Amino acid sequence: MTEYQPNPNDVRIAVRLRTYPNTATEAETVSAIDRSVFDRVRTHEQSLVAEAQAARAEAKIDEDAAAEIASALRREVLYELDRPKVDLEALASRYKELRSEGEKAIRALEKAEADEAYRQPKLAAPYEDLVALWDKWKIVRPTI
């Protein structure tokens, strides 16, 4: 059976429950363990933030594309219907193209929204998220 490192959160609890010869040793030990764990939490939080920023930048591109498609629908289809002579077949074909592109943009925005909803609790509580990862993936637990 493979032996894994203990969950660092459990290590933090264990050092607090131990008895020490004096308060200075206790404070030093607890501080060292906390510093080690929270260094990892900060790194995890930074990666979550970077991932969220990259996803947001990508979603902004999708938002801009959706706005451009909506504008093109108005310009190239709706306003064209006000002209006296209109090629309805060409207009219908262009409408279908723009509608298809609009549906793709909507799906991309819905995916971005779902991804953001998934990421939000992780960003709100990076410590708990990292502890959950350590519980789920024992092999990635750091040595403390």
C-alpha positions, 0 to 999 in steps of 0.5 A: 500500500502506498503511503501518502503525506498527511493532509497539511491541514491535519498537520496544522491541527496536530501541531496545535494539539501537541504539548511543548516545553514552552510557549516560544517553541510552540509559537515557533513550531505553529508559525513554521507549519502555518507559513509552509501551508499558507505559502502553498495556499497563496500559490494556489490562489494566485493560479486560480486568479490567473486562470479566472483572469484569462477566462474573463479575457476570453469571455470578453472576446465572446461578448464582443463577438456576440454584440457584433453579430447582433449589430450585423443582424440589425444592419444586414437583415432588419434594416435591409427589409426597409428597402424597396427592393430586397433579395429575400433569398440572399437576406434569408441566407445571411440571416441563417448564417448570422443566426448560426454564428449567434447561437455559437456565441451564446453557447460560448457565453453560457460555457464561460458563465458556467465556468465562472460559477464553478470557479467562484467558490474556489476563489472565495475560499482558496484554503478550503479548495486546496484542502479539498484537492489534498483530500481528493488527490493524496499523491499531490500532498506536499511534505510539511 
